[in-house]
Amino acid sequence: MEKAKCPVSQRYAFRHLYSYLCELHGVDPQAVSDSMGHSEKVHGDKYRRDQKVMGNALKLLKAASKRPLPYNRAIAKLQELGVDTDLPDVKLILRVIYRLD
């Protein structure tokens, strides 16, 4: 996780997310536990026991998605909000944020 510069600090966050999403969508618990490499009992004890862990994992994953918008989407969003993107000050701010030449 550190090598990939992943902002998720809980090593098993993705496994908890997978388990949670499978449960949410009605996937057979035996199939989920098989796919995760353990028995249904271990799966129930480890992944269903604590929904707080799932909540924390989701918060971490949502925080990781708070990256700047791509330039074209940012322009469209600003225009949608009524900002004149042709103003010199707005262009300057965009040049600084997006490191444009």
PASEBA-1860 file (N, C-alpha, C; in nm, 3 decimals):
! residues 101
1> MEKAKCPV> 0.082/-0.118/0.000/0.000/0.000/0.000/0.087/0.126/0.000 ~ 0.191/0.126/0.082/0.278/0.243/0.089/0.353/0.262/-0.043 ~ 0.400/0.151/-0.100/0.473/0.158/-0.225/0.389/0.217/-0.337 ~ 0.260/0.185/-0.337/0.169/0.235/-0.440/0.114/0.374/-0.404 ~ 0.159/0.428/-0.291/0.113/0.559/-0.242/-0.039/0.564/-0.227 ~ -0.094/0.454/-0.178/-0.238/0.444/-0.156/-0.273/0.512/-0.024 ~ -0.372/0.602/-0.024/-0.406/0.674/0.098/-0.482/0.591/0.201 ~ -0.517/0.468/0.168/-0.591/0.384/0.261/-0.494/0.326/0.363
9> SQRYAFRH> -0.520/0.352/0.490/-0.428/0.309/0.593/-0.462/0.171/0.650 ~ -0.583/0.126/0.631/-0.621/-0.006/0.682/-0.594/-0.109/0.573 ~ -0.509/-0.202/0.603/-0.464/-0.299/0.502/-0.579/-0.378/0.441 ~ -0.683/-0.405/0.518/-0.791/-0.489/0.468/-0.914/-0.410/0.426 ~ -0.899/-0.281/0.408/-1.014/-0.197/0.372/-1.081/-0.245/0.244 ~ -1.003/-0.284/0.144/-1.061/-0.327/0.016/-1.133/-0.462/0.031 ~ -1.080/-0.548/0.117/-1.148/-0.676/0.141/-1.282/-0.651/0.212 ~ -1.282/-0.561/0.309/-1.407/-0.527/0.377/-1.506/-0.465/0.279
17> LYSYLCEL> -1.457/-0.379/0.192/-1.543/-0.317/0.093/-1.603/-0.422/0.000 ~ -1.520/-0.513/-0.047/-1.567/-0.621/-0.135/-1.676/-0.703/-0.064 ~ -1.649/-0.742/0.059/-1.744/-0.821/0.136/-1.875/-0.745/0.154 ~ -1.864/-0.618/0.190/-1.982/-0.535/0.212/-2.065/-0.521/0.085 ~ -1.999/-0.493/-0.027/-2.072/-0.476/-0.153/-2.138/-0.605/-0.198 ~ -2.070/-0.716/-0.176/-2.130/-0.845/-0.211/-2.255/-0.870/-0.126 ~ -2.244/-0.842/0.003/-2.359/-0.860/0.092/-2.473/-0.767/0.052 ~ -2.438/-0.643/0.021/-2.536/-0.543/-0.018/-2.613/-0.585/-0.144
25> HGVDPQAV> -2.545/-0.653/-0.235/-2.607/-0.693/-0.361/-2.656/-0.838/-0.361 ~ -2.659/-0.899/-0.244/-2.719/-1.031/-0.231/-2.638/-1.147/-0.284 ~ -2.508/-1.131/-0.294/-2.423/-1.242/-0.339/-2.419/-1.348/-0.228 ~ -2.428/-1.474/-0.267/-2.428/-1.585/-0.172/-2.305/-1.578/-0.081 ~ -2.325/-1.577/0.052/-2.212/-1.566/0.145/-2.105/-1.674/0.126 ~ -2.149/-1.796/0.089/-2.051/-1.903/0.066/-1.962/-1.869/-0.053 ~ -2.021/-1.813/-0.158/-1.943/-1.775/-0.276/-1.845/-1.663/-0.242 ~ -1.889/-1.569/-0.159/-1.801/-1.458/-0.119/-1.685/-1.512/-0.036
33> SDSMGHSE> -1.716/-1.595/0.064/-1.608/-1.648/0.149/-1.512/-1.734/0.067 ~ -1.564/-1.813/-0.026/-1.477/-1.892/-0.114/-1.384/-1.801/-0.194 ~ -1.439/-1.695/-0.248/-1.359/-1.605/-0.331/-1.252/-1.531/-0.249 ~ -1.277/-1.520/-0.118/-1.180/-1.451/-0.032/-1.084/-1.549/0.034 ~ -1.104/-1.678/0.008/-1.009/-1.779/0.054/-1.025/-1.825/0.197 ~ -1.148/-1.824/0.250/-1.169/-1.876/0.384/-1.309/-1.932/0.397 ~ -1.335/-1.994/0.512/-1.466/-2.055/0.535/-1.572/-1.948/0.558 ~ -1.699/-1.992/0.548/-1.809/-1.899/0.572/-1.809/-1.852/0.718
41> KVHGDKYR> -1.768/-1.940/0.811/-1.761/-1.903/0.952/-1.657/-1.793/0.973 ~ -1.539/-1.810/0.916/-1.435/-1.709/0.929/-1.482/-1.578/0.866 ~ -1.546/-1.591/0.752/-1.598/-1.472/0.683/-1.698/-1.397/0.773 ~ -1.791/-1.472/0.832/-1.890/-1.411/0.919/-1.827/-1.348/1.042 ~ -1.729/-1.416/1.099/-1.662/-1.364/1.219/-1.579/-1.241/1.188 ~ -1.512/-1.242/1.075/-1.415/-1.137/1.045/-1.475/-1.018/0.971 ~ -1.565/-1.042/0.877/-1.610/-0.935/0.789/-1.752/-0.885/0.816 ~ -1.831/-0.964/0.887/-1.968/-0.918/0.914/-1.983/-0.865/1.056
49> RDQKVMGN> -1.885/-0.888/1.138/-1.899/-0.856/1.280/-1.896/-0.707/1.309 ~ -1.830/-0.632/1.225/-1.807/-0.493/1.262/-1.834/-0.400/1.145 ~ -1.955/-0.348/1.138/-1.990/-0.256/1.028/-1.917/-0.124/1.042 ~ -1.868/-0.094/1.163/-1.792/0.029/1.183/-1.664/0.026/1.099 ~ -1.602/-0.091/1.088/-1.483/-0.105/1.005/-1.517/-0.069/0.861 ~ -1.633/-0.115/0.815/-1.676/-0.085/0.678/-1.697/0.065/0.660 ~ -1.758/0.128/0.759/-1.780/0.272/0.752/-1.649/0.347/0.743 ~ -1.550/0.304/0.822/-1.418/0.368/0.817/-1.352/0.346/0.682
57> ALKLLKAA> -1.364/0.226/0.629/-1.304/0.196/0.498/-1.366/0.284/0.390 ~ -1.498/0.299/0.394/-1.564/0.383/0.294/-1.522/0.529/0.306 ~ -1.507/0.578/0.429/-1.461/0.716/0.449/-1.322/0.736/0.389 ~ -1.234/0.639/0.411/-1.099/0.650/0.357/-1.100/0.649/0.204 ~ -1.182/0.562/0.147/-1.188/0.553/0.001/-1.250/0.679/-0.059 ~ -1.349/0.735/0.007/-1.409/0.859/-0.043/-1.311/0.974/-0.034 ~ -1.233/0.979/0.071/-1.133/1.085/0.086/-1.028/1.075/-0.024 ~ -0.997/0.953/-0.066/-0.897/0.934/-0.171/-0.946/0.987/-0.305
65> SKRPLPYN> -1.079/1.001/-0.320/-1.130/1.047/-0.450/-1.142/1.198/-0.458 ~ -1.096/1.270/-0.357/-1.106/1.416/-0.358/-0.983/1.476/-0.425 ~ -0.966/1.442/-0.549/-0.857/1.496/-0.629/-0.912/1.608/-0.716 ~ -0.824/1.697/-0.763/-0.874/1.805/-0.850/-0.942/1.750/-0.975 ~ -1.039/1.825/-1.021/-1.107/1.788/-1.146/-1.011/1.803/-1.263 ~ -1.027/1.724/-1.367/-0.951/1.750/-1.489/-0.984/1.892/-1.538 ~ -0.889/1.952/-1.606/-0.900/2.092/-1.647/-1.031/2.123/-1.720 ~ -1.065/2.044/-1.821/-1.187/2.069/-1.900/-1.313/2.059/-1.814
73> RAIAKLQE> -1.315/1.964/-1.722/-1.431/1.950/-1.633/-1.438/2.067/-1.536 ~ -1.322/2.116/-1.491/-1.320/2.231/-1.401/-1.375/2.354/-1.470 ~ -1.334/2.376/-1.596/-1.385/2.490/-1.674/-1.536/2.480/-1.687 ~ -1.585/2.362/-1.724/-1.730/2.342/-1.742/-1.804/2.366/-1.611 ~ -1.749/2.318/-1.499/-1.814/2.336/-1.370/-1.816/2.484/-1.330 ~ -1.706/2.555/-1.352/-1.702/2.698/-1.322/-1.805/2.774/-1.405 ~ -1.813/2.742/-1.533/-1.910/2.807/-1.620/-2.053/2.775/-1.576 ~ -2.074/2.652/-1.534/-2.205/2.611/-1.484/-2.244/2.693/-1.360
81> LGVDTDLP> -2.143/2.729/-1.281/-2.166/2.808/-1.160/-2.175/2.958/-1.189 ~ -2.161/2.994/-1.317/-2.173/3.134/-1.356/-2.043/3.213/-1.352 ~ -1.930/3.145/-1.343/-1.800/3.213/-1.341/-1.756/3.239/-1.485 ~ -1.713/3.361/-1.512/-1.661/3.396/-1.644/-1.515/3.348/-1.651 ~ -1.493/3.239/-1.720/-1.360/3.179/-1.726/-1.266/3.253/-1.820 ~ -1.315/3.357/-1.885/-1.230/3.438/-1.972/-1.170/3.559/-1.898 ~ -1.211/3.580/-1.775/-1.154/3.690/-1.697/-1.006/3.662/-1.667 ~ -0.922/3.765/-1.676/-0.778/3.746/-1.652/-0.746/3.684/-1.516
89> DVKLILRV> -0.817/3.725/-1.411/-0.790/3.668/-1.278/-0.824/3.519/-1.272 ~ -0.933/3.482/-1.336/-0.973/3.341/-1.338/-0.871/3.260/-1.418 ~ -0.828/3.313/-1.531/-0.726/3.245/-1.612/-0.596/3.228/-1.534 ~ -0.559/3.331/-1.458/-0.436/3.325/-1.378/-0.447/3.215/-1.272 ~ -0.559/3.212/-1.203/-0.579/3.109/-1.100/-0.572/2.970/-1.161 ~ -0.638/2.951/-1.274/-0.635/2.821/-1.341/-0.494/2.784/-1.387 ~ -0.419/2.885/-1.436/-0.280/2.859/-1.478/-0.196/2.811/-1.360 ~ -0.216/2.872/-1.245/-0.139/2.833/-1.127/-0.179/2.694/-1.081
97> IYRLD> -0.310/2.669/-1.068/-0.359/2.540/-1.018/-0.318/2.426/-1.112 ~ -0.334/2.448/-1.241/-0.309/2.341/-1.338/-0.169/2.348/-1.400 ~ -0.087/2.440/-1.350/0.052/2.456/-1.395/0.062/2.468/-1.546 ~ -0.020/2.558/-1.600/-0.021/2.581/-1.743/0.086/2.684/-1.778 ~ 0.143/2.672/-1.895/0.245/2.769/-1.940/0.184/2.892/-1.999
END
